[in-house]
């Protein structure tokens, strides 16, 4: 489950502004702003919206790390040579 913190971190990693995330995910900028104001898992958000946002970040090379005892996170995917 994507968290608000991961959303903010992913945007920071890529140096994208909120409008870039919105455009690439096909959602409104108001949606991005609303989600970034939240804390923790974005459980009250439509699954399709979260999927679109996650896919936009994945296509830019990011990988989401689920909660596994060490905390949820984000990182760049390993690039294959």
N, C-alpha and C positions, 0 to 999 in steps of 0.2 A: 504494500500500500504506500503510495507516494505521500510524503509529508510536506507541509508548508516549508519547512527548513530545507528539504532537498530541492524544492522548486526554486527557492531563493539562491541556494548554493549553485545549482546547475546554471542558472542565468548568469551568476557571477563568474563561473568557470569559463563560460563562452563569451563573456563581455557583451551579452545581448541586453537590449533594453526591453521593457515590458511589451512594447509594440511588436518587436521582432518575434518574441515568443508567441504572442497572439496570432500574428500572421502565419508563422510556420506551423502552428497547431490548428489553425482554422477556427479559432475561438475569438471572442471579443477581448479587447484590452481590459474592459471592466471585470471580466472573469478572472484574468490574471491578477489584477489589483486586489480583488476580493480574496482570492486564494492565498496570496502572499501576506495578507493581514492576519491570516489564521495561524494557529499553533498546532503542531502535531499532525497526525494522519488526516488526510482530506477525505474522510469517510462520508461526509454529507454531500459530496459532489458527484455528479453523474459519471458513471463508469466510462462512457464514451468520451467525455471531456478529459478525464485523467489519462485515458489511453492515448488520445491525440497529443496531449502535452508530452507524455513520456516518449512517444514515438518521434516527436520533433527533436527531443534531446538525444535520443539514441541515434537518429540519423546524422546528428552532428558529432557523434563519436563518444558520447557519455554512456555510462553504465550505472544503474542504480543498485545499491547494495542493501539487501533487506536487513531488518533487525535480526541479529543473530547472537545476541548476548553482548556484543561490543557496540551496539548502536547502529542505526541505519546511516547510510552514507551515499556518496557519489564519487565516481572516479572516471578518468578517461579510459576507454577500452584499450587493451594492448593492440598495437598496430602490427599487422603481419607483414613481413618483408617479402 
